[in-house]
Structure formats: structure tokens, C-alpha cells
Amino acid sequence: MSSNFHKPAPNIPYWTPAQIPPAGTALDQASAPTLFKPIKIRSVELQNRFVVSPMCQYSADDGHVTDWHFGHLSKFAIYGTPLTIIEATSVTPNGRITPEDVGLWKDSQIAGLKRIADFAHSQGQKIGIQLAHAGRKASTVAPWLVPDDCPGVLARPEEGGWGDNVWAPSPIKYTDGFADPKPMTIEDIKTLVQAFKDAARRSVEVGVDVIEIHGAHGYLLTEFLSPLSNKRNDDYGGSFENRTRLLFEIIEAIRSVIPKTMPLFVRISATEWMEWTGEPSWDLEQSIRLAKLLPAAGVDLLDVSSGGNTENAKINVYPYYQVDLAGKIREAIRKDKLNLLIGAVGLITNAEMARSIVQEGKLLSEGATANDGAEVADDSGQITQADIVLVARQYLREPQFNLRVAHELGVDVKWPNQYLKAKWRKGQKI
């Protein structure tokens, strides 16, 4: 057989040319910065350190993805991002943020998601899914329907809303424009854990490579973690152990139905930015404490975001305001020699920032001057703050963001075969 044979992508239900190697692969691994070196998580290998963060589109039909989602997600795989995580996907109907959220609470929702997974795999890329429940922030309308001066608008029954069946750990409303939530009973909690388990089983049928549990941004699991929103006096409230109990039950349930080879991520808000009040809230110290427990529970990566559980947060926004949180958690994990990867998010919009966040260098024990167990990049002294970068809005502006970053850093990477003639020339200004 001729070496010019047009090889098909393997294990795909239609013919499409194979991308060998996948787009986004550095063609000279030895000289590439860490950002363009592969990383393996259980059995899943990513050819670079970019991940498309979950981004809600509020465009589903009764929880079913549509061609909008296919078009939205497929372009990231085309342009060489190794892992694209499907938006927050509700495990129950009342766990949607809006009536138009994606769901995976019934089998009919599998087929549309599988089409997206098959396409990503046809490009040699990986697909993930974020399983979620919105808690007291559920049953609202899409954000572009909310007036600028309003924090939210509750979806009415005629708009598909369910304001009378919104769950939370305690009957504490998020803020004006949101539902008055019902405190979950123990039976509700059992139902929720089973729903996450069932959605994870369906995710395996979809063919996803990674599952992420959404425990951030003020949605249900955040609400349980936080003493601001969790005022329960049973086994799910009060102490740190009780407030984290539901998360660990969900982790255990998911791990029981997914392959041992499949990575499991958790996203958290590392702080509520409420330390200024002097009152108990979820903070970085508790996030570090939680992070240290995750490897033994079967979690492979902690995706570090922040905020979202209160309108009263005071946030000092600067380019690294969330990345620095990830760095502090990673430092603590490395110091204790625990096997947990860290993902960084937030305002990652340029090549140098993306490079510096994950760049590995000499160990501090070899002469660096920061805290023990961290690493610094040899060329800049920058502490390594994460193992991957999760990018959201910049990918909406620029689906080929990782290819542009490679070009600006002088890294020669594989382009998709069909777009090869459009590849920027070495040294070309873009």
C-alpha cells in the first residue's frame, strides 16, 4: 500500500481524514515550552496544556443539544485544543440555570452529545463534560434577557420555569430576581447523588474522555460548601466535614460507574471573596484542605475558579487574580507530595501569560527562593502555578487561540490538514 494512502480517522461512524499527529501538537517536543508539551491524566493524553472551559450557551431544547452546540464546540477541536469540556450539564431538570440548559438526566439526551464526542475524536482530540446542579440559582432566564441593572430574572412557568421547585441546602435566597429555594431533604440529597451517578453512566455512553463535577460559582455544591449558604444542622451542615460530605458522596458515586482509566476533575470557587466581613465563609484555607483530600477520593485535577455565591463579594480584579489562587493550592499540594493536578482559569488572553502559568523549571530545593515544594521557570523566576490552563471567553473571540499562542512563542505546531495552507509563516506578524 502506498505511503500516500489517505488514512481515515479510526473508530468514527463516518469517513474523515485522520489528523496525524493531532492539530496543536508541537513538532519539536524537545524545544517546546511546557505549554506545548503533552500531559497524561490516567489514560488520557493531551498534546498541549490548553483546555476549553465549560461555557453555557442557553440554547438547548429540553436539555438536548442542538446544531448550535455542535458548531460552537467543534471548532475548538478543529483548531487543536486537546480537551474541550461541554458546558454545565444538569443532572436533573430542576438543576438547570435556565430552561434552555443542556441536561443529561434522560437517555434521549445521549445521542446529540455523542455526535459532538465523535467529531472531537475524529480530529484526534478529547471531549469532557461538566456535570452540574444550579441549586438556588436555577430557573432563571438567559443572561441576554436580563436588564443591565438587574442581577437576575426568574423564569415564569409559561417560560418553562420551576420557581416553586428550586433546591438549596438552606432556604436562603441568592438575591433579588431569584427563587425562594426549598431546603433539600435527606431524600432529595439521595436523589441528587443518584442523578449524578446516572448522568456519569450516560456520559460514558456518550463517549466522553473526562468528567468534571461543578462545585463552583455559587451553584448547588458551592452552596453546600459555604457556611454563608449552608445553615443546616444535620450531617450535611456545620463542620467542614459535613459541608463537604455531599461533594465526596458524588465523587464516590461517579467513580463507581466510570472506567478506572477515566480522569475525574472537580471545579471549585477557591474563595467567596468574603473574608472582609469577618464572618465564616468558604476561603482559600478550606480549599487547600479540600484539595488535599481529593486524590484519595479518586479526583485527578482541581479546576480552580472563585466567587459566585454572593452579590457582596469584594474582588480585586487583576490579570492573575484567580491564577494566583491556583498557584497557592498547587504549592500546598506539591509540598505534601500529593498526586493532584491543578487547572488555572481567568483572564488568560495572551501567549506569555499562558506560557508562564504552566512553565516548569527547577525545583525550589535546587536553589529557588519561594516556598518549599513549588517550582519556578528557569528563564523568569515565575512560580509554576498550574498544570493546565482552562480558557473560556478568549476562545469565543478566537477559536484558534492556542495556534496563535504557539506562533507568538515560536513553537511550530501541527495544523489541521484541511487548513494547512492557511498556516502562518515563521516570523509572520499577526
N, C-alpha and C positions, 0 to 999 in steps of 0.2 A: 504493500500500500504506500502511496506517495506520502512524503512528509508534509506535503501541502494540503493534505486532506482537511476539509473544513469540519472540525470536530464539534459535535453537539454538546450542549450543557448536559451533564448526566442527571438522571433521576428527576427529570422535569416532564410534565404531561404534554409537552409540545416541543417542536424543534426551535432552537435558538442557538446561535453560535456560542461556544464556550469562551469565557474570558480567562485566559491562561497567561500569566497569573491574574488574579482579580484586579480590577482598577483600584488605584490607591496604594499598590504595593511598591515599595522602594526598590529600584532596580539594582542599587548597590547598598546592600544591607550594612556592610562594614562601616561605611562613612555616614550613614543616616543618623540624624539625632534620634533620641528616644521616641519622639513623637511619631516617627515613621519606622519604628522597629515593631515587630509582632509581639503580641502578648497572648498567652494561653490561659484560659479560665476553665478549669475542669477539662472537658474535651473540645471546647470551643476556642479556636484560634482566630484572633483579629490581626489583620496585616498592618494596621496602624492604630493609633490611640484615640481616634475620633469616634464619638457615638452621637447619633441624633437623639436628642432628648424628647420624651413624650410631649406632644403639643396638641391640645384639644382643638378640634375643628367644628364641633357643634353642628354636624352635618349628617348624622346617621338617621336611619329610618327604623324606628322601633328597635334600636340597638344594633341594627345591621349596617355594616359599612357599605358605602356606595362607590361609584366610579370616582367621586371626588377624592376619597381616601386612597384609592389605587394611584391616581395621578399625583397626589400630594406625596405619598411615601416612596413611590417607585423611582423618582428622580434622584433620591439620595443614594439608593443602591447603584444606579447607573454611574454616578459620578465618583464612586469609590469609597464611600463611607462604609466601614466593615460591619457596623451594627446600627440598625435603625429600630428604635423602640416605639411601637404603636402607642397611641395616646391612652390616657387614663380610661380603662375599660371596666365598666361597672359589673360587679358580680351579682347584683340584684337590681330589679327595676327601680327601687326607691333609692339606690345608691348613685344614680346619675346626677351630675351637676345640673344639667338641663334635660328636657325631654328628647333632645337630639344627640345625646352622648352615645358613644359606642358601648355595647354590652357583650357579655359572654355568659349570660345566665340560662341560655337555652341552645339546643343543638343546631337550630336553624341559623344561628349566627356564626357557625364554624366556616361555612363554605366561602363567604366573602373574604374572611381573614386568611383562609388557606390560599386563595388566589394571590394575595399580597405576599405571603410567605414563599410561595412557589416562584414568584418573579424575583424576589431578592436572592433566592438560592440559584436561580438561573444565571445571575450575574456574579456568582461566587461570593455573595455577601450573606450576612446573618440578619435575622429578624428577632426582635424581642417584643414582649407585651407587658404593659403595666396594669396590674390588677388593682382595682380601687373601689372605695365606697366613699361618697361625698359627705356622709354624716349630716350635720346641721346646715351645711352649705348646699344641700341638694334642692332640687325643684325650683331653680331659677331660670330666667330666660337667657339667651345667648348674650354675650357681653356687648355686641354691637347694637343691641336693642335697649341697652341701659343708658339713661341720660348721664352726661358727664359729671353732674353734681350729685349722683346717687350711687351708693355702694353696691346696690343690687335690686332686682325686681323679682318678686315671687311669681312663678308661672301659675296661672289660674287653671282650674280643672278643664275649662274649654280650650286651654292652650296645651293640654297634656300634663299639667302639673299635679302634684300629690302633696300639697302643703299640709294635709292632715295626717300624713304618714312619714314624717321626716324623723330619722333616728339620730340620737346623740347619747353620750354616756350619762349626761345630766340635762335637765330641762332648762338649759341656758341658751338663749337666742344669740346668734352670731352678732348681728347688728340690724339696724332698720333695713327693711326690704327683704328680709329673710324669714323663714318659717319659725314658728314656735315649736321646737323639737320635742319629741316624746322620749323620755329616758328608756333605754333598752332594758328589757327584762333578761333574766338569765336564759330564757328560751330563745329570745331574739339573738343573743350572743352566740348560742349554739347554732342557730340557723345561719348566722353570718359566717362562722368558721366553716360550716359545711359548704356554703356558697363559694367561698374562696377555694376550697378543695375541689369542688365540681368545676369551677372555672379553670383551675390549673389542669385538671384532666382534659378538659376541652382544648386548652392551649396546646397540649401535647398532640392532640388530633389535628390541630391547625398546622402543626409543624414548626412552631417557634423554637428558637435556639436558646433563648434566655427568658426568664420570668422576673419581673420586678414587682415588689409589693410597695404600694404607695402609702407611705406613712408620713407625708409632709403636707405643707401648705394649708393647714387648718382643716383638712378633711378628717374622716372618722377616726383613723388611727392616731393622728395628731391629737385629736380631742381627748382620746383616752390617755395618751402620754402626759398631757399637760394638766397640772394642778389648777390652772385657770378655768378649764372647761370640764374637768372631771372632779366632781364633788361627791362621788359615790362612797358609800360606807360598807361595801361588800368586798369580795375578793378581787374586784376589778378597779378599786379606787383607794386613794390614800397614799400608801407607801410606793416607792419606786418599783418594787417587785410587783405590786398589784397593778399599777398603771401600765406596766409593760407586759402584763400577763397575756392580754389579748393578742398582741403582736407575736409573741412566741408561740401561742396556740395556732395561729395562722401559719407561721413558718413551718411548724411541725406537720400541720395538715397538708400543706403544699408539697413538702419534701416527701411525704408518704406516697404521692401519686405521680411524681415526675421521675425521670431516669436519674440515677446517681451521677451520670455524666453531664447533666444539665445544670448550668450555673443559675444561682438564685441571688438576685440583688434586692436591696431594701433602700428606699429613698426616705430620708427624714429631713425635717427642719431642725438644724443643729441648735438653733436658738429661736425663741419667740421675740427677741429684742425687747423684753420687758423687765430687764434687770433694774432699770431706772426706778421702778416702783417700790423696790424693797420687799415686794410680796413674792411668795413662791411661784415660779413659772418654770417651763422647760428651758434649760440653758445648756451651754457647751459642756459643762462638767458632767451633766447627766447623759449627754450624747456620747461622751467618751466612755462613760461607764457602760452604756448600752453597747457601744461598738465592741468593747472587749468581750461581751457575751455572745456576739453574733457568730463567730467562727464555729464554736462548739455546737450551735444550733443548726448549722448547715448553710449559713449565708456566706457568699463568696465576695461580694462587693457592697460597700456602703456608698450610696449616692447622696452627697451632702449639699442640701439646699438650706433655706432658712425662711422664717416668718410665715404669715398667712393665717394665724389663728386668732388674731385680734386686730381691730382697727386702731388701737392705741400704741402700736409698736413705734419705737424711735430708732430709725435705721440711719446710720452714717454711710451713705452710698458712695463708694469709690471703686475703681476697677477690680480690686481684689477682695471686696468686702465679704464675698461668700467663699472664694478660693482660700482665703486665709483660715477660715473655719475648717475646711477640709484638711489643710496642712497641719493644723494643730491636732486633729483627730489622728491623722496618719502618723504623726510624730509619736503620739502616745501608743499607738498600735505597734509601731516598729520597735519602740523601746522595750515593750513586753514580748517581742518576737512572736506576735500572733499573725496567723495567716488570713488576713483580710485586706482586700484591695480597696482603694478609695477613689471615688469619682468626684471631680470638681465641676461646678456649674457657675454660670452668671457672668454676663458682660464679656464673654470670650469672643472678641471680634477681630483680632489681628494675629499675625503669624508669630511675632515674638512672644506675646502673652501665652499663646497655646504651647509654644515650644518650651518656655521656661517652667510652666506648671508641672510638666511631667519629666523634664530632663533629669536623668540620673547621672550622678557623679561619684566623687569619692565619699566614703563613709566618714562620718564625723570623727570616729576613732582613729582615722588616718590623718588627722590634723586640722579638720574644720573646727569652727568655733561656736556652733549652735548647740542645742541640747542633744544629749546622747541618743543615738539610735536613728537620727534623721540622716538625710543625705543632702549634699549640695552639688550643684552643677560645677564641673571643673572650670568652665570658662567665665562664670559670672558670680559665683558665690551664692546664687539663688538656691534656697532650700527647695528640694523636691517636695511638692505639695500634694500630688495626686498621681495615680497610675493611668487614668484615662481622663479625657475632657468630654463632657456632655454639652452639646451646643444646641440651642433652640432658635431664637429669633434670627441670628446671623444666617442660619441655613434657610430661613424663609426669604431673606434678602438675596441669598447667594447659594443656591444648591450645590455649587461646585467649590464651596469654601475650602475644603481640605486640599483640593488640587491647587487652588490659588496660594494657600499657605505653603505647600510643597515648592511651588515655583519661587516664591519670595525667599524661601530658605535655601534655595539652590539644590533641592532634592529632586532627582529625576525619578518620577513615578510612572507606573503603568496607567495609561488612559484606556477608556472603553474602546474596543476595536472599532466600533462604528463612528467614533468621534476623533479618531487618531489624527486626521488631517487638521483638526482644529487646535491641536496641542500647541501651547506657547513655545516659541523658540527660546533657547537658552539665553538668558540676559535680556529678553524682551520685557519692556516696561508695560505693565497692565494696570 
